[in-house]
């Protein structure tokens, strides 16, 4: 999804990427040399001053039995340090080579180095957000996520698929043949109800919303809806929720109603000045309005949404729909739906579509 009024893709700044590589390599060099120096020289008990008849000032290597004067030991330390530096450089060069041969990225390397943080790249720098142990963790075994030859991901328990296949759509998918979509194995669809313009502030219904809602339900596909929010007050957030409730009043919406919280990169976006607290106030107002109407509220976002734009601890009791486009899921907290691709191909839809899985069949609250 990750859309505003116009779909765009961000371009990485090559200079920033180069600087990030240099910074990371410098850090790795320093750490590696230090570790090798400690390994070679400072293991407890290797060097001791002898007792008894041995020449005063002599130091013994207890592993080899070799004797050193203090001057000789200083020379040995210097030699070992130079040796260690050369070995460190060789190891580092090999690691860099393997990193690029395996097409991994700096952010993936950092995630391995910092398993207690959520690491992501945003606004020209790497972010490190400590994992909050008070927020319920992801309860499923990520090793059970498997992709087929078409790149579609499912969750397996033994040989059985226990996840549910879904998509989300908006006007960008054009006219959809929902019967063919159902025949392709899609079991649920989350349909965009509308947006609030990031410049105008006006609420606009998605041009294909009614057709998609009717077509999907007629084809036997379970439906939920989402709304792209640009609310800057709690009153506007409630207005957005009520807009959806009125729009779906004639339909059997059995899946959650989701609030889409994501960044707008346009400098004129009306939400740019909001703090995480203000965004969260708006989100809670929307979600509670949906809950009070008898539906299941859900919040949609990516790493930046949940780690930077919102106060996650305040929305942890709502269902989460998480966008992360990779074959391996990277998020420590519990989620209900994972949007794992924005380039899926489904029979009945021209062009590409977002692909999702729900981790287990769920009976959602709805009137």
C-alpha positions as CSV (number, residue, x, y, z in Angstrom):
1,X,0.0,0.0,0.0
2,X,2.2,2.8,1.3
3,X,0.4,5.4,-0.7
4,X,-0.7,9.0,-0.4
5,X,-2.7,10.8,-3.1
6,X,-0.2,9.7,-5.7
7,X,1.9,6.5,-5.4
8,X,5.7,7.3,-5.3
9,X,8.8,5.4,-4.6
10,X,11.7,6.8,-2.6
11,X,15.2,7.0,-4.1
12,X,18.2,6.2,-2.0
13,X,20.9,8.9,-1.9
14,X,24.1,7.1,-3.1
15,X,26.3,9.5,-1.2
16,X,24.4,8.8,2.1
17,X,24.7,5.1,1.4
18,X,28.5,5.4,0.7
19,X,29.0,7.4,3.9
20,X,27.0,4.8,5.9
21,X,29.3,2.1,4.5
22,X,32.4,4.0,5.4
23,X,31.2,4.7,8.9
24,X,30.2,1.0,9.4
25,X,33.6,-0.2,8.1
26,X,35.5,2.2,10.4
27,X,33.6,1.0,13.4
28,X,34.2,-2.7,12.4
29,X,37.9,-2.1,12.0
30,X,38.2,-0.5,15.4
31,X,36.3,-3.2,17.1
32,X,38.1,-6.0,15.3
33,X,41.5,-4.7,16.1
34,X,40.6,-4.2,19.7
35,X,39.1,-7.8,20.0
36,X,42.2,-9.3,18.4
37,X,44.5,-7.3,20.7
38,X,42.6,-8.6,23.7
39,X,42.7,-12.1,22.3
40,X,46.4,-12.1,21.7
41,X,47.6,-10.2,24.7
42,X,45.3,-10.0,27.7
43,X,44.0,-13.4,28.4
44,X,44.2,-13.7,32.2
45,X,47.1,-15.7,33.5
46,X,49.2,-16.0,30.4
47,X,52.0,-13.8,31.6
48,X,53.3,-14.0,35.1
49,X,56.3,-12.8,37.1
50,X,58.2,-15.9,38.3
51,X,59.0,-16.6,41.9
52,X,62.4,-17.8,43.0
53,X,65.7,-18.2,41.1
54,X,64.6,-16.9,37.7
55,X,66.3,-13.6,36.7
56,X,64.7,-10.6,38.2
57,X,62.4,-8.7,35.8
58,X,61.8,-11.7,33.7
59,X,58.2,-12.5,32.7
60,X,57.0,-16.1,31.8
61,X,54.4,-17.1,29.2
62,X,52.6,-19.8,31.2
63,X,51.3,-21.5,28.0
64,X,54.6,-21.8,26.2
65,X,57.2,-21.6,29.0
66,X,59.0,-18.7,27.2
67,X,60.8,-16.1,29.3
68,X,60.7,-12.4,28.4
69,X,62.3,-9.3,29.9
70,X,59.9,-6.4,30.2
71,X,61.6,-4.8,27.1
72,X,61.2,-8.0,25.1
73,X,57.5,-8.2,26.1
74,X,56.8,-4.7,24.9
75,X,58.3,-5.6,21.5
76,X,56.2,-8.8,21.4
77,X,53.1,-6.8,22.1
78,X,53.9,-4.3,19.3
79,X,54.5,-7.2,16.9
80,X,51.3,-9.0,17.9
81,X,49.3,-5.8,17.5
82,X,50.6,-5.3,13.9
83,X,49.9,-8.9,13.2
84,X,46.4,-8.5,14.6
85,X,45.7,-5.4,12.5
86,X,46.8,-7.2,9.3
87,X,44.6,-10.2,10.2
88,X,41.7,-7.9,11.1
89,X,42.0,-6.1,7.7
90,X,42.0,-9.5,5.9
91,X,38.9,-10.7,7.8
92,X,37.1,-7.5,7.2
93,X,37.8,-7.5,3.5
94,X,36.5,-11.0,3.3
95,X,33.3,-10.1,5.2
96,X,32.7,-7.2,2.9
97,X,33.1,-9.4,-0.1
98,X,30.7,-12.0,1.3
99,X,28.2,-9.3,2.2
100,X,28.0,-8.0,-1.4
101,X,28.2,-11.4,-3.0
102,X,25.2,-12.4,-0.9
103,X,23.4,-9.2,-1.8
104,X,22.8,-8.3,1.9
105,X,22.6,-4.7,3.0
106,X,24.1,-2.5,5.7
107,X,20.7,-2.4,7.6
108,X,20.6,-6.3,7.6
109,X,24.1,-6.5,9.0
110,X,23.2,-4.0,11.7
111,X,20.1,-6.0,12.6
112,X,22.3,-9.0,13.2
113,X,24.7,-6.9,15.4
114,X,21.9,-5.3,17.4
115,X,19.2,-8.0,18.1
116,X,17.8,-6.0,21.0
117,X,16.9,-3.1,18.9
118,X,14.6,-2.5,15.9
119,X,16.9,-1.2,13.2
120,X,15.6,0.7,10.2
121,X,16.7,3.5,7.8
122,X,14.7,6.7,7.7
123,X,15.3,10.3,6.9
124,X,18.9,9.8,5.9
125,X,20.1,7.9,8.9
126,X,19.8,4.5,10.7
127,X,17.4,4.3,13.6
128,X,17.9,2.1,16.7
129,X,14.7,1.6,18.7
130,X,15.0,-0.6,21.8
131,X,12.6,-3.6,21.8
132,X,9.9,-3.1,24.5
133,X,9.5,-6.3,26.5
134,X,6.1,-5.1,27.9
135,X,4.5,-5.3,24.4
136,X,3.4,-8.8,23.4
137,X,5.9,-10.5,21.2
138,X,5.3,-12.1,17.8
139,X,4.0,-15.6,18.9
140,X,4.6,-17.6,15.7
141,X,7.7,-19.4,14.5
142,X,9.2,-17.3,11.6
143,X,10.9,-20.5,10.3
144,X,7.4,-21.7,9.3
145,X,6.9,-18.9,6.8
146,X,7.6,-20.3,3.4
147,X,7.4,-18.8,-0.1
148,X,6.3,-20.8,-3.2
149,X,7.6,-20.5,-6.7
150,X,5.5,-17.4,-7.3
151,X,6.8,-15.6,-4.3
152,X,3.6,-16.0,-2.3
153,X,4.2,-16.6,1.4
154,X,2.2,-18.9,3.7
155,X,2.5,-20.0,7.3
156,X,2.9,-23.8,7.8
157,X,2.4,-26.1,10.7
158,X,3.9,-29.3,9.5
159,X,2.6,-29.8,6.0
160,X,-0.6,-27.8,6.6
161,X,-1.0,-24.2,5.6
162,X,-2.7,-22.4,8.6
163,X,-2.5,-18.8,7.4
164,X,-5.1,-17.1,5.3
165,X,-4.3,-15.5,1.9
166,X,-5.4,-12.0,1.2
167,X,-5.0,-8.8,-0.8
168,X,-5.7,-5.1,-0.3
169,X,-6.9,-2.9,-3.2
170,X,-7.8,0.6,-4.2
171,X,-8.5,2.6,-7.3
172,X,-4.9,1.8,-8.5
173,X,-6.0,-1.8,-9.3
174,X,-8.7,-0.6,-11.7
175,X,-11.6,-2.8,-12.5
176,X,-11.3,-6.2,-10.8
177,X,-12.8,-9.5,-11.8
178,X,-13.6,-10.7,-8.3
179,X,-14.7,-14.2,-9.4
180,X,-11.3,-14.9,-10.8
181,X,-9.7,-13.4,-7.7
182,X,-11.7,-15.9,-5.6
183,X,-10.7,-18.8,-7.8
184,X,-7.0,-17.9,-7.3
185,X,-7.3,-18.7,-3.6
186,X,-7.7,-15.2,-2.2
187,X,-9.9,-15.5,1.0
188,X,-10.0,-11.9,2.2
189,X,-9.6,-8.4,0.8
190,X,-9.1,-5.1,2.6
191,X,-10.6,-2.4,0.4
192,X,-9.7,1.3,0.6
193,X,-12.7,3.3,1.5
194,X,-11.1,6.7,1.0
195,X,-8.5,9.3,2.0
196,X,-8.2,12.6,3.5
197,X,-6.2,14.8,1.2
198,X,-2.8,15.7,2.7
199,X,-3.0,19.1,1.1
200,X,-6.7,20.0,1.0
201,X,-7.8,18.2,4.2
202,X,-11.0,17.0,2.4
203,X,-12.3,13.4,2.7
204,X,-12.7,11.7,-0.6
205,X,-14.2,8.3,-1.2
206,X,-12.1,5.9,-3.3
207,X,-13.4,5.8,-6.8
208,X,-13.7,2.0,-6.9
209,X,-14.8,1.4,-3.3
210,X,-18.4,0.6,-3.8
211,X,-17.7,-1.7,-6.8
212,X,-14.9,-3.5,-5.0
213,X,-17.0,-4.0,-1.8
214,X,-19.9,-5.4,-3.8
215,X,-17.8,-7.5,-6.1
216,X,-15.7,-9.1,-3.4
217,X,-18.7,-9.9,-1.2
218,X,-20.6,-11.3,-4.1
219,X,-17.7,-13.6,-4.9
220,X,-17.6,-14.9,-1.4
221,X,-14.5,-13.1,-0.3
222,X,-14.4,-11.8,3.3
223,X,-13.9,-8.0,3.3
224,X,-12.4,-5.4,5.6
225,X,-11.8,-1.7,4.8
226,X,-9.1,0.9,5.4
227,X,-8.8,4.7,5.3
228,X,-5.7,6.7,4.6
229,X,-5.8,9.3,7.4
230,X,-4.4,12.9,7.5
231,X,-6.3,13.9,10.6
232,X,-4.6,16.5,12.7
233,X,-7.2,16.6,15.5
234,X,-9.2,14.0,17.4
235,X,-12.4,15.5,15.9
236,X,-11.1,14.9,12.4
237,X,-10.1,11.3,13.2
238,X,-13.6,10.7,14.5
239,X,-15.0,12.2,11.3
240,X,-13.0,9.8,9.3
241,X,-14.2,6.8,11.3
242,X,-17.9,7.9,10.9
243,X,-17.3,8.4,7.2
244,X,-16.4,4.7,6.9
245,X,-19.2,3.5,9.1
246,X,-21.7,5.3,6.9
247,X,-20.1,4.0,3.7
248,X,-20.2,0.3,4.8
249,X,-23.7,0.4,6.4
250,X,-25.3,-1.6,3.6
251,X,-22.6,-4.2,3.4
252,X,-21.5,-7.2,5.5
253,X,-18.0,-6.2,6.5
254,X,-16.6,-9.1,8.5
255,X,-12.9,-8.2,8.7
256,X,-11.4,-5.2,10.6
257,X,-11.7,-1.6,9.8
258,X,-8.1,-0.3,9.5
259,X,-6.6,3.2,10.0
260,X,-3.7,3.7,7.6
261,X,-0.9,5.7,9.4
262,X,2.1,6.4,7.2
263,X,4.4,9.2,6.3
264,X,3.7,11.7,3.5
265,X,7.0,12.9,2.0
266,X,5.5,16.1,0.6
267,X,6.7,19.1,2.5
268,X,3.2,20.6,2.4
269,X,1.5,17.7,4.1
270,X,-0.8,18.9,6.8
271,X,0.3,16.2,9.3
272,X,4.1,17.0,9.0
273,X,4.1,19.0,12.3
274,X,2.4,16.4,14.4
275,X,4.2,14.8,17.3
276,X,4.0,11.1,18.0
277,X,1.6,11.9,20.9
278,X,-0.7,13.9,18.7
279,X,-0.8,11.2,16.0
280,X,-1.5,8.6,18.6
281,X,-4.3,10.8,20.1
282,X,-5.9,10.9,16.6
283,X,-5.4,7.2,16.1
284,X,-7.0,6.2,19.4
285,X,-10.0,8.5,18.6
286,X,-10.5,6.7,15.3
287,X,-10.0,3.2,16.6
288,X,-12.3,3.7,19.6
289,X,-15.1,5.1,17.4
290,X,-14.8,1.9,15.2
291,X,-14.8,-0.3,18.3
292,X,-17.9,1.4,19.8
293,X,-19.7,0.7,16.6
294,X,-19.1,-3.0,17.1
295,X,-16.4,-3.6,14.5
296,X,-12.8,-4.7,15.0
297,X,-10.4,-1.8,14.8
298,X,-7.0,-2.3,13.3
299,X,-4.0,0.0,12.7
300,X,-1.8,-0.2,9.6
301,X,1.8,0.9,9.2
302,X,5.4,0.1,8.6
303,X,8.6,0.3,10.8
304,X,8.6,4.1,10.8
305,X,4.9,4.2,11.6
306,X,5.1,2.0,14.6
307,X,8.6,3.0,15.9
308,X,8.6,6.7,15.2
309,X,5.3,8.2,14.3
310,X,3.2,6.6,17.0
311,X,3.5,5.8,20.7
312,X,3.3,2.1,20.2
313,X,2.6,1.2,23.8
314,X,-0.7,3.2,23.6
315,X,-2.0,1.3,20.6
316,X,-0.8,-2.2,21.5
317,X,-4.3,-3.4,22.4
318,X,-5.5,-2.9,18.8
319,X,-4.9,-5.4,16.0
320,X,-1.9,-4.6,13.9
321,X,-1.5,-4.8,10.1
322,X,2.2,-4.6,9.3
323,X,3.8,-3.6,6.0
324,X,7.3,-5.0,5.4
325,X,8.3,-6.0,1.9
326,X,10.7,-8.9,2.2
327,X,10.8,-12.7,2.2
328,X,11.8,-12.6,5.9
329,X,9.5,-10.9,8.4
330,X,11.3,-8.3,10.6
331,X,9.2,-7.1,13.5
332,X,9.4,-8.3,17.2
333,X,5.8,-7.6,18.2
334,X,2.5,-9.5,17.6
335,X,0.7,-8.7,14.3
336,X,-2.5,-10.1,12.9
337,X,-1.8,-9.5,9.2
338,X,1.5,-9.1,7.3
339,X,1.6,-7.2,4.0
340,X,4.7,-8.7,2.5
341,X,4.6,-7.5,-1.1
342,X,3.4,-4.6,-3.1
343,X,4.1,-6.3,-6.4
344,X,2.0,-9.4,-6.4
345,X,0.2,-10.9,-9.4
346,X,-3.3,-12.2,-9.0
347,X,-5.6,-13.6,-11.7
348,X,-8.5,-11.1,-12.2
349,X,-6.4,-8.0,-11.5
350,X,-4.4,-6.2,-14.2
351,X,-1.0,-5.0,-13.0
352,X,0.3,-5.6,-9.5
353,X,-1.4,-5.8,-6.1
354,X,-0.4,-5.9,-2.4
355,X,-0.2,-9.4,-1.0
356,X,-1.0,-10.2,2.7
357,X,-1.3,-13.2,5.0
358,X,-3.3,-13.4,8.2
359,X,-1.6,-15.8,10.5
360,X,-4.6,-17.8,11.6
361,X,-8.3,-17.9,10.8
362,X,-10.0,-15.4,13.1
363,X,-13.6,-14.5,13.9
364,X,-13.6,-10.7,13.9
365,X,-16.1,-8.5,15.8
366,X,-18.8,-7.0,13.6
367,X,-22.4,-5.9,14.1
